[in-house]
Amino acid sequence: MDQLLRDTFVKINLDNIAYNMQKIREKVGDDLAIAAVVKANAYGHGALDTAETIMENGGDLLAVATLTEALQLRKCYKSYKILIMGYTPDEYLEDLVINDIIQTIFSLKQARLLNDLAVKHNKKVSVHIKYDTGFNRLGFKDSQESIDEIDQIFQLKNLQIEGMFSHLALAGKEEDHLQYKKLINAVKQLEDRGRKFKYRHICDSIAAINYPEYRLNMIRPGALIYGLKSYQDDSFILKQAMTFKTKIYHIKNLKKGEGVSYDYSWKANKKAVVATLPFGYADGYPRNMKDKGFVTIHGKKAPIVGVICMDQCMVDISHIAEARVGDEVIIYGDGTNNTLSIDAASKLAETNKNELVCRISMRTPRVYIKNKKIDKILNYL
């Protein structure tokens, strides 16, 4: 097992990920497919090191955003089904053909090119059709012309049209329903022409819980897997998988009026004790948490003071007399014992939970917990 080379690290609880996957499977039933979203390095949790747990506990395929993410997984997992939900430039399509990766398609031109490459390699390539129902990002625009072009894609002999999907803007129930109806109508028009889809899907994590009637026969949970809650059902309880930790590196006594960090934007209004912690915005911690974020030491909240640096930040520990150099510090916890949950941290940082965990950089090691003990230590750098 590798040695942990920094005191600032992220702990990933694979037992919690397994629990969450099992709960998702129980929620949606056995007849519905789960495309587990592991893009952005599994939302900062480590795609390679969470994939096996995800697939063993209810995942049917792994969904990513880019070809590079798909190829990273394919090198380690030869048999897993992998779907690229984003765009792959034409010049790289041959790589996905060679590596048996499922591609999202939203143009007849690219479908024809992909079919030609499949013929070249004597393969059948699976694709999912992206249909734009109003998100206005990627996908065939909702129109009769698009239906005709998708129909033509079915005529390409070396493409296997496995699925058709869209993405809700989550702008409100009325708008979401209109988007859902557009997808259903498009699918019906194609099915009336004899075209069949193995999978139809529109639900991400939030929609999968808030709109069970929209699940069709596949959902695409991402945040749910990692225990990040944005849905409305308070009875559906998951476990946060990530904890962000560090240790105290230095303690100093300040006189009244002394400043901390750049610009002295924070000055002690009385005698104070300040601890220096070895993490900063290069580790993915939001710089705008200055003067509003906090960490937890000995179960007590220690507010961040002064400008957050690239590699370090300072906290006021005047009220934590027992604090010593080397003591454990919880940066993000699960909200218990005075810790700052990822949900609460995202609100303070004025962003969402997904961005917050994706920010955590590769210089921050990951420690994986399985069966309640350390299974792996991963130093990316």
N, C-alpha and C positions, 0 to 999 in steps of 0.2 A: 504494500500500500504506500502511495506517495506520502511524503511529509508535508504538513501544512506550512507554507512558507510566509504567510502573513497572519497577523492577529485580527485583521479585518477580513471577514469571510461571510459567505451566505450559506446557511444550512438549508438543505432541501430534504423534506421528509417524504420519502417515497411511499411510506405506509399511508400517509394522508392522501397522496395522489391515487393510490390503489383504492382507498376508501371512497374518494370522490367519484372515481370511475364506476365503482360498484353502485353507488347511489344514483348516478346518472342513468345507468343501465336499468336499475329498478324503476326509476321514474318513467322512462319511455317504453319499457318492455323489450322483449326479445326479438320482436318482429321488425324493429326499426334499426337501421344502420347508423353507426356513429363514426363520423369523420372527425377524428381527434385533431384539433389544430395545434401544431407544434412549431409554427412559424416564429421568427424572431428568437431563435434558440429556446423554443418552448417558453416564450414570455419571460426570458431570463433564467429559466429553471434548468436549461440544458437539454436540448433535443435528443442528443445521442443517449444520454443517461436517464431520461424519463420514458423513452419510447417503449422499451420492453415492458415496463410496469403498466403503461397505458394500454398496450395491446393485449397483455395477459388478463386485464381486468375489464374488458368490454369494448375495446376499440376495434373497429373493422378496417379502417384505413387511416393513414396519417396525412394530414393536409398541411401544406406549406405555401409560401408566397412566391418563392423563386426557384429557379433551376439549381442554383448553388446549394440551397437548403435541401433540395431533393437528393442531389448527388451525395451530399454529406451523409444522409441517412442510408442511401442505397449501398454505400461502401461497407456499412456495418450490418445492414439488415437486407439480405438478398431476396427474401420472400415477402416482405411487407408490401401491401399496396400503398402507393404514395401518389397523392394528387397535388399538382401545382395549381393553386387557385388564381394566381396572377398571370401576367403576360410573359411569355418567353420569346425573345427576338428571333426572327426567322433563321439567322445564321447559327443559332445554337439548338435548333430543333432536333438535329441528328443525335445529339447527346441524349436526349430523353428517349428517342426511339431505341437506341442501343441499350439503354439502361432500364427499359420497361417501366417508364414513368407515365402516369396519366396526366394529360394536359388539358387545361381549360382553353376553349376555342370560342372566339366571338367575331370571326370573319371567314367568309367563304374562301377568300384568297389564301389565308394561312392554312385552312383545312386542306385545300388542294395540295399545297406544298408539303404538309405533313404526310398526306397520303402517298405522295411520290417517294418520300424518304422511307416510308414503311414498305412500299413495293421494293425499293432498292435493297432493303435488308430482309426481305421476305418475312415481314412481321405484320401482325395486327396491332395497331396502337389504339388504346382506349382514350376517349376524350369525354369531357363534360362540356356542355354548351352553356355559356353564361348569357343570361337574358336580362337586359336592363329594364327594370320595372319602375325606375324613378330615382335611383341613387345617383345616376349620371356620373358613373365612374368608368367601369368596364362593362362590356356586354352588347349584344345585339339590341338596338333600339326597338322599343315596342312598336311594331308596324307589320303590315301585310308583307312588305318587301322582305323583312327579316324572316318571317315564317317561310316564305318561298326559298330563301337562301339556306335556311336550316334544313329544309326538305332536300335540297340538293346535296348537302353534306352527307345525308343518309345514303346517297348513291355512290359514295366513294368506298370502294370495296375493301380497302385495307385499314379503314377506320372503324372502330367499334364505338358507337355512340352510347356510352354507358349511362350518362345522366344529363339533366338539365336543371339549372339552378339560378337563383337570384339572391339579392341581399336587401334586407329591409333598412330603410333610413332611420327607423325608430323615431319618427317625428310626431307620433301620436297615433291613437288607435284607428282613427278614420283613414289617415294616410297609409298606415301599415296594411289595413284591410284592402285598400285600393291596389297596393303593390302585390299583395297575395293573389288577388283576383286576376290581375294582369298575367301573372305567371301561370295560373291554372288555365286561363283562357288560351294562352299560347300553347301549352302542353296539349290541351284538348284539340285544338286545331290540327296539330301535328299527328296526334293519335287518330283523328278522323281520317287522316291520309294513310293510316296503316303504320305509322312510325311509333315505336315503343321505347320507353326509357326504363332501365332497371332502377335508377334512382331519380327522385325529384326532391329538391331541398331548397329551403329559404331561411331556415332558422339558425341563427348564431346562438351564443350562450343565453343572452337575455330573452330572445324570442322563444327559444326552446322551452323555457319555464313559463313566461308570461302568456304565450299563445300556444297551448297544447294542440289546438285545432289546426295549427299551421305546420305541424311537424312533418306532414306527408310521410315519406318512408326513409328519410335520412335527416339528421341534424349535424351541425358543425360546432360543437362546444369547444371553446378555447379557455377563457377565464374560469369557467366552471371547474375544469380539471384541476386547476391550481388553487381552488378554494377562494376565488375572488368573486364576491357577490355584487351583482348590479340588478338582479331580478327582484320581483315584488313579493314572492311567496316566502313569508317568514318561517313557514313550517318545513321548508326544504333547507336543511342545515348541512353545510360542507365544512371541511377543515382547511385552513390556510396552510399551504405547503412550505412557504418560505419564511425564514427568520434571518435578519441581517444583524451581525454582531461585530464587536471590536473590543479593544481593551484600552484602559487609561495608559497613556505613555508618559505624561508629565503633569505635575501639579505645582501651581505657583500661587503665592499670596499677593493680592493687589491692595494698594492703598486707595483710599477714596480719590476719585478723579483720574485714575489711570485708565488708559484705553486699551482695547483689544482689537487686533487684526487691522486690515487696511482701513484707512481714513478715520480710524477711531470713531466709527459710527456708534459704537457702544462704549460707554465709560462707566466705571464702578461708581455708584452713588453713595457707597460706604465701603468699608473694608470688605474684600471678597476673596473667595478661593475659586480658582479657575483651573479646569483640567483640559489638557490638550489630547485630542483623539485622532488616530491616524486614518481618517477617511475624509474625502472631500468630493467636489463635483466631478473629478476624474473617475471616481468610483460609481458615478451615476446619481449621487445625492443632489437633489435640487438646490441650486444656489439661492433661490428665493425663500428658502426656509429660515433665513437669517431672522433672528429675533422673534420667531413664532414656532419653530420646530423644537423638539426636545428628544432626549434619549433617556433611558432608564438605567439607573445604577442602584444596586441594593434595593430594588423595588420602588425607588423614588424617582420622580421626574427631575431631570437636569436640563434646564433650558439652554438652547444654543445662543451664544452671545458673539456679536461681531460678525464681520463678513466671512462667509464660508470660503475657504481656500481650495485650491485644486486638490491638495493631498491631505489637508488637515482641517479641523475645526475645533472650536473651543466651547466649553459648556460651564455654566455656573454651578459649582458644587458646594457653595457656602453652607447649605443646609444638610449636607451629607457628610457628617463628621467622620464616619467610618470608611470613607472612600480612600483607596490607596492605589499607587501605581501598580498596574497589572490586573486590576479588578475588571470583571466582565461588564460590558456595556451593551445593551440592547438598542439597536437603531430602529429596526422595524420588528415588532413582535406580533402577537395575535390579539392584542387589545386587553389581555388580562394582566394583572399585577402591575398596573400603571404603565404598560408598554403602549407604544404607538402602533396601531394596526396599519396595514397597507392602505386600507380604505380611508382611515382618518388622515394618514400622511398625504394621500392624494388630494384630499380636500384642502389641507393647509398649503399644499404646493400649487393649488389651483389647476390641477390636471386630472386625468383619470388613472385608475389603478393599473391598467395595462401599460400605459406609458411609463409609470413609475418603476415597475419591475423590469421592463425592457431596457431602461436606462442603465441598469447595473452592469458595469463594464467587465470586460474579460480579464482585467488585471485583478479582479476580486475573485479569489478561489471559491469553489463550491465544495461543500462537504455533504455527502449523501447518506441519509439514514434509512436503513432497511431492517425490518424486524427489530426495531428499537435500538439498533447499534450502528456504528459507523461502518458503512459498506464500501465507500470510496471517497478519496480526497482528490480533487481535480484542480491542478494549477494550470490555467490556460497559458500563462506567461512564465 
